Every structure is written in structure tokens, then in C-alpha cells.
Amino acid sequence: MISLEHINAAYQTKTGTLPVLSNIDIQVPEGETCALIGPSGCGKSTLLKIAAGILTNVQGSVFFRGEPLDPAKHVIGFMPQNYGLLPWRRVRDNILLGWRIKRGNDTKDRFVWQELISRLGLEKLLDRYPGELSGGQQQRVGLARVFYLRPDLLLMDEPFSALDAITREEMQDVFLELWRVYGVTTLLVTHQPEEAVLLGRRITVLSPRPASVVKIIDNPLFARPDMRRQPLFLTVENELRQALLSARNSA
């Protein structure tokens, strides 16, 4: 599992120290997903960067599989809000970029490549540039890149927030399909309760800044077929909304 233990973080500003995270403890079991949700600006993205090993000047510890997280040793897939695609590289090269940086060679795993490209419907897009793609197509390329890397840990920062409602639902389903196949441990940030219920087996609710964990919801609906149509879906979503409201009001 990944375990974030007693995480405290602050930023230095012109007017002094700005606390961002306060004594955060989060555990995500191997092969599971955890959705992080809380008010805008509470520190969700900061927490994700700490989990990625990008921000290290913090108090607390991050462990992966029982040892300190080491980006040089562990393969970490990171998907930012803007998908992180290089506009001057074709789709094929964008997908392979993470593999080449981390694995250090150009030799593709042909079986995984063909399966992933086929699942994501990218066969006819490989020679295009990101600017020639729709938002949903760019999202598929971003997913192809992080899943082709075959990461030990996948971190996603509001990956579907820029998409329209219909495309967002489609890409949520695509993500779940890929997760069922590859089973990668995933920590994702979202600001939408519905998305948290759809994508998180465990949902961690954060308070306003400085963020602390106010509630952890074990999601009984996760990965069930037709989750959106399950009678229990609204119950879990309402529980989550109430936890968010309580956290905001108690700040």
C-alpha cells in the first residue's frame, strides 16, 4: 500500500508561513483507489505532489510497500489536470514519453501496446498532434501514457474536470475499465462528489485549509456494474455531500 503518515506542509509567502496540510494520515491498499475530495484550495493537489515525491520539504513520511517512497525506484504515473501532453510531439511519442524516461529505452512491449491502443480507440490518432484532438481524445492519450508506463502507483489530479458532462462520464468509465485490467494503486483528486463515488473505493474527505482528514468513507458501490443506476448511489453521494458541508461549516 501507499501510506502517508502525519503529513504537515506549509508555504512561505511574502507575509509569512501559510499552513496547507495538518497531520494527514491516509492509507491506500495495494491495487485499490482512493478519491481525495475537499473545498477548493484546501491542499489536495499539494498532497498529491507529496505522494509523488515532487514536494519533499514537508513534515511526515510517505511509505510505499513498507519502505520510504523513492521516485527513482518506484514507478509513479502522474496525470495533471491538463493531461501533460507535449504539443510538438505526435500522439505516439506522447504515449511513449514516460516509458522512455523511466525505462530508459525505446523497446515497446508490443502486446501491452496493442491492447492499450485498441482499448482506447487510438489506432487512427497515433500520427496526430495533441492540438488536432478533442478534449476526450487528449484524455485518452493521457490515460494511455500513464497506463502504458505500468506504474506501481497512479496519481491523478482532477483528470476529467475540463471535459463536458457527457465526455466526462465516458472517460470515467474508460478509466474504470483500464483499472479493472491493470489494477494499479490509485490516488486521485476530485472536486465532484459524484465522481468520488464512481472512482473511489475509499473516499477521503478533507477540511478547508489547513486540510485535515475529517472522514473516510468505504464505498460499497465501487466497481459495480451500472453504478450510477444503483439505488444506493444517491445514498453514498448524499453521505459524502453532508460530510463536505459539515467540514466547511466547522472550519
C-alpha positions, 0 to 999 in steps of 0.5 A: 500500500501507499501510506502517508503518515502525519503529513504537515506542509506549509508555504512561505509567502511574502507575509509569512508561513501559510499552513496547507496540510495538518497531520494527514494520515491516509492509507491506500491498499495495494491495487485499490483507489482512493478519491481525495475530495475537499473545498477548493484550495484546501491542499489536495493537489499539494498532497498529491505532489507529496505522494509523488515525491515532487514536494519533499520539504514537508513534515511526515513520511510517505511509505510505499510497500513498507519502505520510504517512497523513492521516485527513482525506484518506484514507478509513479504515473502522474496525470495533471489536470491538463493531461501533460501532453507535449504539443510538438510531439505526435500522439505516439511519442506522447504515449511513449514519453514516460516509458522512455524516461523511466525505462530508459529505452525505446523497446515497446512491449508490443502486446501491452501496446496493442491492447492499450491502443485498441482499448482506447480507440487510438489506432487512427490518432497515433500520427496526430498532434495533441492540438488536432484532438478533442478534449476526450481524445487528449484524455485518452492519450493521457490515460494511455501514457500513464497506463502504458508506463505500468506504474506501481502507483497512479496519481491523478489530479482532477483528470476529467474536470475540463471535459463536458458532462457527457465526455466526462462520464465516458472517460470515467468509465474508460478509466474504470475499465483500464483499472479493472485490467491493470489494477494499479494503486490509485490516488486521485483528486476530485472536486465532484462528489459524484465522481468520488463515488464512481472512482473511489473505493475509499473516499477521503474527505478533507477540511478547508485549509489547513486540510485535515482528514475529517472522514473516510468513507468505504464505498460499497458501490465501487466497481459495480456494474451500472453504478450510477443506476444503483439505488444506493448511489444517491445514498453514498453521494448524499453521505459524502455531500453532508460530510463536505458541508459539515467540514466547511461549516466547522472550519 
